[in-house]
Amino acid sequence: MARHGASLVCVRYRYDEDTREHVKTVELVVRRRSRERELERAASAEAGSRAAVAAPRRVALRIGLRERDLQSRVKSAGGRWDPGRRVWFLDRDVDERLDLLHRVVGGGV
């Protein structure tokens, strides 16, 4: 105990009959981690991965300026116009339901 202090867990005394030696072994604590902190970290990581899976992927759609009816349908489905890129952004699953996959262009979010 004087040599290893609080990191000492166990001391074992053995006798090796082949070599006729007495052997003393010690078990030491090398690292301690709080199980509570580990569980919090795991829960946080799991929540983050669930959010990433649950978060719908947004896709960019090219819709002509004169296609007002289609623009209205996309807008009512939650689509957002990006005037800088001149595209509509819409959730991928909604895009599939509206059968607009052929209008997807690069630049999804």
VEXDREN-2710 file (C-alpha; in Angstrom, 1 decimal):
% VEXDREN-2710
k/r/px/py/pz
1/MET/0.0/0.0/0.0
2/ALA/2.9/2.4/0.8
3/ARG/4.4/1.8/-2.6
4/HIS/1.2/2.0/-4.9
5/GLY/-1.2/4.0/-2.8
6/ALA/-4.8/4.5/-3.8
7/SER/-4.3/2.9/-7.2
8/LEU/-3.7/-0.5/-5.5
9/VAL/-6.6/-2.8/-6.1
10/CYS/-5.4/-6.3/-5.2
11/VAL/-2.3/-8.2/-4.1
12/ARG/-1.9/-11.9/-4.9
13/TYR/0.7/-14.3/-3.5
14/ARG/1.5/-17.4/-5.5
15/TYR/3.9/-20.2/-5.4
16/ASP/5.4/-21.6/-8.6
17/GLU/6.1/-25.3/-8.0
18/ASP/8.2/-25.6/-11.2
19/THR/10.7/-22.9/-10.3
20/ARG/10.0/-23.1/-6.5
21/GLU/9.5/-19.4/-6.3
22/HIS/7.1/-17.2/-4.3
23/VAL/5.5/-14.6/-6.6
24/LYS/3.7/-11.5/-5.4
25/THR/1.5/-9.8/-8.1
26/VAL/-0.4/-6.5/-7.8
27/GLU/-3.4/-5.2/-9.6
28/LEU/-3.3/-1.4/-10.1
29/VAL/-5.9/1.1/-11.4
30/VAL/-4.4/2.8/-14.4
31/ARG/-7.3/5.1/-15.4
32/ARG/-10.7/5.9/-13.9
33/ARG/-13.6/7.3/-15.8
34/SER/-17.0/8.3/-14.5
35/ARG/-19.7/5.9/-15.8
36/GLU/-22.2/8.7/-15.6
37/ARG/-20.2/11.0/-17.9
38/GLU/-19.7/8.1/-20.3
39/LEU/-23.5/7.4/-20.4
40/GLU/-24.1/11.1/-20.9
41/ARG/-21.7/11.2/-23.8
42/ALA/-23.2/8.0/-25.4
43/ALA/-26.7/9.5/-25.0
44/SER/-25.6/12.7/-26.6
45/ALA/-24.0/10.9/-29.5
46/GLU/-27.1/8.8/-30.0
47/ALA/-29.4/11.8/-30.0
48/GLY/-27.1/13.5/-32.5
49/SER/-27.2/10.5/-34.8
50/ARG/-31.0/10.2/-34.5
51/ALA/-31.3/13.9/-35.4
52/ALA/-29.1/13.4/-38.4
53/VAL/-31.2/10.5/-39.5
54/ALA/-34.4/12.2/-38.8
55/ALA/-33.4/15.5/-40.4
56/PRO/-34.6/15.5/-44.0
57/ARG/-32.1/16.3/-46.6
58/ARG/-32.9/19.4/-48.6
59/VAL/-32.5/19.3/-52.4
60/ALA/-32.3/22.2/-54.9
61/LEU/-34.9/22.2/-57.6
62/ARG/-34.8/24.1/-60.9
63/ILE/-38.2/25.5/-61.7
64/GLY/-38.8/28.0/-64.5
65/LEU/-39.8/31.6/-63.8
66/ARG/-43.0/31.1/-65.8
67/GLU/-44.0/27.9/-64.0
68/ARG/-46.2/29.7/-61.4
69/ASP/-48.4/26.7/-60.7
70/LEU/-45.5/24.5/-59.9
71/GLN/-43.8/27.2/-57.8
72/SER/-47.1/27.5/-55.8
73/ARG/-47.2/23.7/-55.2
74/VAL/-43.5/23.6/-54.1
75/LYS/-44.0/26.7/-51.8
76/SER/-47.2/25.2/-50.2
77/ALA/-45.2/21.9/-49.6
78/GLY/-42.6/23.9/-47.6
79/GLY/-40.2/24.8/-50.4
80/ARG/-38.1/28.0/-50.0
81/TRP/-36.8/30.2/-52.9
82/ASP/-33.2/31.1/-52.9
83/PRO/-32.8/34.2/-55.1
84/GLY/-29.0/34.1/-55.1
85/ARG/-28.9/30.6/-56.6
86/ARG/-32.2/30.9/-58.4
87/VAL/-33.4/27.5/-57.2
88/TRP/-36.1/26.2/-54.8
89/PHE/-35.1/24.1/-51.8
90/LEU/-37.4/21.3/-50.7
91/ASP/-37.1/18.3/-48.4
92/ARG/-36.1/15.2/-50.4
93/ASP/-39.1/13.1/-49.3
94/VAL/-41.5/15.8/-50.3
95/ASP/-39.7/16.2/-53.6
96/GLU/-40.2/12.4/-54.3
97/ARG/-43.9/12.6/-53.4
98/LEU/-44.4/15.5/-55.8
99/ASP/-42.5/13.6/-58.5
100/LEU/-40.0/16.3/-59.0
101/LEU/-36.8/14.2/-58.9
102/HIS/-36.0/15.1/-62.5
103/ARG/-35.7/18.8/-61.5
104/VAL/-33.0/18.2/-58.8
105/VAL/-29.8/20.2/-59.5
106/GLY/-26.5/20.3/-57.5
107/GLY/-26.3/22.4/-54.3
108/GLY/-28.5/20.4/-51.9
109/VAL/-28.3/21.3/-48.2
END
